[in-house]
Amino acid sequence: MPLLFSYGTLQDEDVQLSLFGRPLVGRKDSLLGYEQALARVEDTEFARTSGKTHHAILRPAQSDAARVEGMAFEVTEAELVHADDYEPVEYKRVVARLASGRQAWVYVDAM
C-alpha cells in the first residue's frame, strides 16, 4: 500500500473523512531535505473550505539536515487520486524518502 506523507491539512481527521471516507492509518515520521514555508492559495474554493488563504508548503532546503515532521499514512491508489484532486495547483505530488527509510508520496511546491 502506498504511503502519503502529510505535514498539513491531510492530518485532520475531518479532512480525511470528507476526502477518503475513513480515518487514515499512519505513524509519525519526518521528511528530510525540505523546509516548510507559507504559500498563498489562489483556489478560492480550497481557501473557503479550509478557512485559510495561506497554507504550509514544502520547498527543497539549503541544508540536507533540514527536517519536516508529519505523518506517513497508508492510502490506496484511488485515494491518491482523490488527494490529487483535493490539493490546489500550488502543490505537486513527488516521491521522497522519509527519515524512517521508507518512501512516501508528498505534496511540495509546484514551482
Beta strands, then each sheet from edge to edge (+ up, - down):
strand 1: 3-6
strand 2: 25-32
strand 3: 34-40
strand 4: 54-60
strand 5: 67-74
strand 6: 91-97
strand 7: 103-109
sheet 1: 2+ 5- 1+ 7+ 6-
sheet 2: 3+ 4-
end
